[in-house]
Amino acid sequence: MLLTGVNPLRIYLFEEGLARFATELYKPAKRDNMDNLFMHLTNYAINKKSSAYQQNDDDEAADESAHKRSLSSLYEHLENLGYDVKSLKLKIEDLIVKTIITA
């Protein structure tokens, strides 16, 4: 997302992006798992140190096991699972606009 002006409001959304995933299945934060950064953060610098980290070897492929991949491959994966990606994108756009407006 790129914000170039507020009066008038001008927001540009790039079609591609980066999707990052934690290397461990998320569980709600509790005292016994708060220090598990691999579960609670998607930061590449942290997750690449996990033994479970899966590198994406092909930027164009929809590698569903990779922990860092293109946004388009994520959308493709979600479509294959039966999700309405067009509706999801509209909701993301709406959320971005509302977030900027509140600021």
C-alpha positions, 0 to 999 in steps of 0.5 A: 500500500502506498499513500501519496496524499490525504486531501484528496485521499490517494491510496495505491495497492500493489498487486503483488506482495510477500506472505510470511508464516510462522514456523509453528502452529499458532496457539493463543499466548499463555505463560508457557508459550509466550517466549516461543517466537517461532509461534507468535512472529512471522519475521523472517530473521527469526523464523529462518533459525527454526529447524522447521523453516521451509525455504521457497525455492521457486518464486513463481510456484505456489509452494504451500509448505514454504514459510515465505512466498508471494502473495499471488501464490497465497491467493492461488492456494486459498482459491484452491481451498475454495475461498472467495479471494475476490471478496477477500481482496475487497475486504483487505482494501476496505480495511486499509482505507478505514485504517488510513481514515482513522489516522 
